[in-house]
């Protein structure tokens, strides 16, 4: 299943790249105060850009946490189960819980994501461009969750991911 390994590497690469969004996010959050109080300018623009970076960071973080087993993990009870039972529960959870939820988010979001993308919606207060990226982040999150769920459903129990 080479496609599975490629897909797994792709998701790992997206996560590795997105983790670096934390640095500009921290800088943007910090710069809001001096921009507002010292420069008396650009604080709203800084905030808008920070919202975009935050939305993208969070969109990828959901899948990153899931891959590490730290997202929605009921580990206290599961530690008592055999590895085979834990694997079965993980696969079933992906199949009947995570995958349908992510598909619902993807399809129900169409009504507001597509128009936002087509008109390249701006921020409502500042009219700065890029608000559509925040809505697009919802689809990015759903797509990554779907792809990860497919990997988790199909993956052989003996294959571990980093």
Long-range contacts (C-beta under 8 A, 24 or more apart in sequence): 1-154, 4-151, 4-154, 4-155, 7-147, 7-150, 7-151, 8-151, 8-161, 10-147, 11-63, 11-67, 11-144, 11-147, 11-148, 11-151, 12-67, 12-161, 12-162, 14-60, 14-144, 15-60, 15-63, 15-64, 15-67, 18-56, 18-57, 18-60, 18-61, 18-64, 19-60, 19-64, 21-53, 21-56, 21-57, 21-60, 22-57, 24-53, 25-50, 25-53, 25-54, 25-57, 28-53, 44-125, 44-126, 44-128, 45-126, 45-128, 48-123, 48-126, 48-128, 48-130, 48-131, 49-130, 51-123, 51-134, 52-130, 52-133, 52-134, 55-133, 55-134, 55-137, 56-133, 56-137, 56-140, 58-137, 58-141, 59-137, 59-138, 59-140, 59-141, 59-144, 60-140, 60-141, 60-144, 62-141, 62-144, 62-145, 63-141, 63-144, 63-145, 63-147, 63-148, 66-98, 66-145, 66-148, 67-148, 67-161, 83-157, 84-157, 87-157, 90-152, 91-152, 91-153, 94-148, 94-149, 94-150, 94-152, 94-153, 95-149, 95-153, 98-145, 98-149, 98-152, 99-146, 99-149, 99-150, 99-153, 101-145, 102-142, 102-145, 102-146, 102-149, 103-142, 103-146, 105-138, 105-141, 105-142, 105-145, 106-139, 106-142, 106-143, 106-146, 109-135, 109-138, 109-139, 109-142, 113-138, 113-139
